[in-house]
Amino acid sequence: MDKLDEHAEQDTDLRSYLLGFLFSVVLSAAAFVVMLGESFGRETTMVVLGCLGMLQLFVQLRYFLHIDGRRESQEDLYLILFSVLVLLMMVIGTVWVLGDLAGRMGMDMSM
């Protein structure tokens, strides 16, 4: 019975990886179609690409890193969220400092 359980678990993992791969390919192809199609305006294209990117992130977390609502994966989710928070603080702080420096030097930052 132990070998049957192991075989069933491997089949479930393989199915999960293949489904995640399929979703990733579809989302990547959709992003290319949106960019190359030029059927939307600039703002709409950016919003659609941002949404596709967030969907891609959730697919990666769910199907490849196996981060879901189970109790066993909560610690991993907390670690990922903390890492994202630290990275956001670094990026926002850097942009803030460089923007302030540019303002003090009298640089025109308008595009």
Phi, psi and omega in degrees: 000330183293321179292326178294319178296319179295319179294319179295322178293321177295320177296319179295317178296316179297317178299319179296316179296318180293320178294318177297318178297317179298313178299319180297317179295317180296316180293322177293318178296321178297321178295319177296319180296319179297317182289317184279337182288328180052033180268348179253165172285174183298313183294317180296319178299317180295320179294316180297317179294322176297317178294318177296323177295319178294319176299319178298319178299314180295323177297316180297316180295319185283309190270334182254322178266353178056042175265112179218200185279001182292154182296327183292331185263004181293322179297319178296320178296317178297320178297317179295315180296320177296318179297319178296319179298315179297317179296319177297319178298320179294315182293312181296319177297319179295315179297320180296311181296315181292325176295318177295319178297317179296320178295321179291332180273358178077025179278142176273114184261007180285146181252000000 
